[in-house]
Amino acid sequence: MVAAILPAAFLPFAGAVVYFDLFAGQSWARWVYVLVKLFTLVWPLIAVPLLLGRRLPRVDWTRPAHRAAVAPGLAFGGLVIVATLGLMATPLGELIAAHAERIRHKVTQLGVLEHYLSFALFLSVVHSALEEYYWRWFLFGTLRRHLSLGVAVTLASLAFAAHHAVVLSQYFPLAWAAPLTLAVALGGAVWCLMYERQESLVGAWLSHVLVDLAVLWVGYRLLF
């Protein structure tokens, strides 16, 4: 298990340090980003049969569990949207808005500003599906086979939050990046528990889509 889990847990974090921090703005660093995302897509397909000795599961979209997961997923995502927009109407929103120029600089550096809406749509729908497949189905699912629920949720959620910590530290000072990273970890924990209970990624993915849309809407309002 360790040979499958360690690269999965740490490579996205290491890649984020390279393409989002140390060498951000370098054209070749964008290829590091692409390679990391390809890794998250391919690694589970390699590790499950070769390192974990399991057959890859067949996806059956007709299972009732998928339909049953829709309402809870939308409910949790909607709750986060309300909380996010509500917080933006408080003094906290003013503090976040104070870092708008820092956010604009980073987004421009990454070459995303001119394509913000299409990038936001891709990130919210496609990338969130990739993250649920990788962090919940593969990483959490593998840990859960060998560890208690609490330990598996904690380790998977911390690994999920680690690369987000790198991203948030570029937008906000540590005093803000740390609690925001904790919020990401808590969100990851909720999605792990949803997957555990529902035996489906549909609910976690739908709520992930809504959460990303809320965050990127806040970014849009700050940037434009």
ABEGO torsion letter per residue (X at the ends): XAAAAAAAAAAAAAAAAAAABAABGBAAAAAAAAAAAAAAAAAAAAAAAAAAGBBBBBBBAABAAAAAAAAAAAAAAAAAAAAAAAAAABAAAAAAAAAAAAAAAAAAAAGAAAAAAAAAAAAAAAAAAAAAAAAAAAAAAAAAAABBAAAAAAAAAAAAAAAAAAAAAAABBAAAAAAAAAAAAAAAAAAAAAAAAAGBAAAAAAAAAAAAAAAAAAAAAAAX
